[in-house]
Structure formats: C-alpha cells, structure tokens
C-alpha cells in the first residue's frame, strides 16, 4: 500500500543549505514542514518561495525541537532531514520503492559527509547510519543534545535502504572548530543534567581514545589531510566537553 510522507526539517539561519535540501525532496514527499527558531537571514524567504509549510517555534534543544516539529506534520510517515542534508538520486529511488510498498516501521540509510569540498569515506563519519524515515506513532527522538537519534519502540521492525544521504557539513575548518566548541558546551550540560561525571582520567584519555578510533581504527588516515583535521578537532571537542563537565561538577 502506498503511503503519504511528510518531510520535517528544523532550521536556524540556513540560507546556505536549505534550498538544496528542499529541492532534493521533490517528487518524494507529499508535504514539507520547516520549523524555524527565528532565523535572521533569508531562510524564511527561501522556504516560502518553494511553497513549504513554514512555522516558527522557540528552540529548547535539538531533541525537543524535532519532537515538536513532528506534531506539525499532517502525515504519520516522516522523513526527517537536517537543513544541511540532501537526498541523493540513488536514495530517492530507494525511498520511492518503499513508499509504494511500506513494510517496516522505520528505514535507515548511510550518510556521507562533504567536508570543505571533500567527501569523507572513512573514520567515524562513514558509514554514518541514520534512521530518518519512520512511522511517527512507533517512536520518538531521544539521545543527548546535540546528538539526537530517533528511537523506535520495542517490537518494531527496521530495514536499511541502499544509497547515501548527502551531508554538507562544513565549508571551512574554522566553521568546524566553532561548531565543535558549541557542541562541547551543549553536551557537557546534557551530561551534567543526566548525572554523568567527569574526571582527570576522562579529560586525558577519552580524547585520545576518540582520536585513535577516528584516525587509526576506522582508517580516517585514508581521507588524507581532511581525515587528520577531523580527528584532531574531535579530540579537542571531547577534551573540552569533559573539562566543562568537570567545571559544572565543581560549581
């Protein structure tokens, strides 16, 4: 049985990315819902020019915003994208196949990231499996901000689709560094609220473990200079996260 799909996207100042994201959804979904946290750039103008359902809502966290955004969709089958993502031609065909013959509660696919103009094929960034197409009555967004993940309920079914979701992450290394600092702060607060603890051991060895996993164990070195840069920034982000968590504990 063919199903109707609502694409749901949250945004804030995404004028560089949002048009590519929306255009990639053409002929796949029956509705596009954009929930925006009061952008100050041209995000709203671009969305409205493409005829999407555009709603503004106060941002209280990635998980909270995405769960609220789902409630604004008219269809229970949701395709969730970030504004800096786009559906590849191959993945579009895979989604259209399951749309015509919906059999599982959720569908995942690999995400390939474009980093400063280079597609990353190794390290911890690929294959970056994401569950992004699902029956919204069968789960909720969860995880720890800012790293949200969709969690299906028990006794549900899930399948993996062929082809990649395209992720246009960072245009410059400086942009990556700034985002890593922001994510470290958000994660430290989330960890603190969840009762997680930091220590001198974690501050020293968790970043080292992260670097080894990214650059050596998962062959990030095969991505050349980009792979090294990603591993180094990941090291620094992990270190900063646990340092900030330690400060929260002490205060």
N, C-alpha and C positions, 0 to 999 in steps of 0.2 A: 504494500500500500504506500502510495506517495505521501510524504509529509510536507508541511509548510515549515520553513525555517526563519527565525529572526536572528539577524546578526546584531550583537551587542558590543559596543565599544565605549570605554571611558577615555576622556581626554582632558588635557590641560596644556594650552599653548603648543599645539601640534600642527601648525601650519606647514611645516616642512614635510610632514609624513601623511597627513590624513587623506589627501586626495588619492594617493597611490593605494592606500588601504581600501577606501570606498570603491574605487573603480575595479579593484580585483574581485569584488563581491558581485559584480554584475552577472545576471543570469543564474546565480546560485541561490540567493535568498529571496524571501518574499517580503521582507521588511528589514530596515536598518535603523537601529536605535543608538544614538550617541548621547551619552550622559557626560556633561562637561562641568568641571568645577571652576566656572567663571574665568575662562581664558581671556587674556588681554590682547591677543594677536588676532589673526584672521581665521582662526579655526571655525568659528560660528558661521562666518560668511561663506567659507568653502563648503561646509556641510549643508547649509541651506540651499546653496546653488545646485547641489546634487540631489536635492529632494529627500533628505533623510529626516527622521523624527528626532529633533534636537531638543534636549532637556538640560536645564542647569540644576545642579544639586551640590550642596556643600560637601567637600571632601573630608572624610573622617578616617581614612585608611583605605588601602587598596582592596582588602577583603570586604570591608563594609560597603565600599562604593560599588564593587562588582555584584555583590548580592542584591543591593538595592536596584541596580540597573536592570537585573533580570526581571524584576517585578513590573517594569515598564513595557515589556515586550508583549505582543498580542498572541504569540505562538509559544507552545511549551518546549519545542525543539530549538535549542540555542546554539549558535556558532559564535563563540567568543574570541575576539581578536584584540590585541593592543594596537594603538594607532600607528606604531612603527612596524607593523607586520603587514604582510600581503599574501594572498593565496596564489601559489604558482599554478601554471596551466595544468600540470600533471595532477596536482592535488584537487584542482577544480573538478576534473573528470571523476576522480575517486569519490568526491563528495556528492556529485550529481548521481552517481550509481547508487549510493546508499540512500539518497533522498527518494529515489524511485522504489526502493525496496528496503525499508527501515527494519532492521532485525535486532539490533543491540540497544542497550540503554545509553552507551557512550562510545565515542570513537576518538582515538588518539592519532597523532602523526608526529613525525620528526620535524624539528625546527632548525633551519640552517641560518646562521648569522652572518651578515655583512658587516665587517669591522673596518672602518676607514677605507672602504673601497675593495676590501679583500674578503672572499667567502672563507669562513673558518670551518674546517672539516675534521679537526681533531681536538684534543684537550677535553675540558669539561663542557664545552659549548656544542658539541655534536657527537652522536645524535642526541639532541635535547628534546626528549619525548614530552609532548604536551597533550593533555586531554582537553580538547576545545570544542567538541561537538557532542551534545548530550540532551537527554530528556531532563528538563529542569525540575521535574517532580521527583527525580531519583537521586538528588544530591544537593550540595552547597559548596560555595567557595570556603576554603579553610587555609591551614598553614600558618605561617608567621609573617606579618608585614616586614618588608615589602615583597617577600617571596611567596605569593599566593599560589594555591593549587586547588583544582576542583576535585572534590572528594565524593565519589558515588557511594550510595548506601550499600549495606550488606545484601548479598544475594542478587546483585545486579550483574549485567553482562557488559563486556567491553571488548572492542576489536581495534586493531591497528590498521590505518589506511596507508597506502603507498604514496610516495612523493612527499615533497617538503613544503612546510610553511616557511615563508621567507621573512627574515627578521633584519631590519635595517637599524642596527643598534646605535653606533656612534660614528659621527662624521669626523671627529678629531680625538686625539688621545687626551687632550685637556678636558674635553666633554666627558670622557670615560672617568677620569680622575675625580671630577666634581660629583658625578653621579655615585661613584663608589663611596665618597665621603658621606653623601646624603643617605645612601643605603645603610652604611655602617651605623649611623646615628639612629635611624628608624629601627634597625634590627636590635640594637642594644636596648632600646626602650621596650620593644616587644619581648625580648628575653627576660628583662628585669620584671616586667608585669607577669610573666609566666613562671617566675620563681627560679629561673636559671642563674647559675653563679659563674663568675669569672675567677681566675687565679693567676699567679705568676707563671705557672706551668702552661696554662692555656694561652696566655698572652705571647709566650715564646714559641711553643711547639705547635699550636693549632695553625698559625700562618705557614710554618714550614711544611706541615703535612698537606696543607692546601696547595702550596706551590709544587711539591713533589707529585701530587695527584694530577694536577693540571698539566704540568710541563713534561713530566717523565712517564708516569704510569699510564696516562691517557694520550701520550705521544703529541703533546702540544708543540714540541720542537719541530714537528713536520710542517707546521704552519709558518715557519720562519720567524722573522722579527716580530710579526703580529702575535704569534703564539707566545713568545717570551714576554712581550709587553702585557698581554692579558694575564699571564701567570704572575707577573710582578705586581700588577695593580690588585689582583685577587689576594695576594699575600698581604699587601698593605691594608686592604679593606678588612680582612679577617683580624689583623692585629689591632686596627682601630676599633673594631666592634667590641673586642674583649677588653680593651683599655677603657672605653667609655662605659661598659658594663661594670667594670671594677669601680669606677668613679661613682656610679649610681649606687652601688652597694655601700660604699663608704659614706655617702651623703645621707 
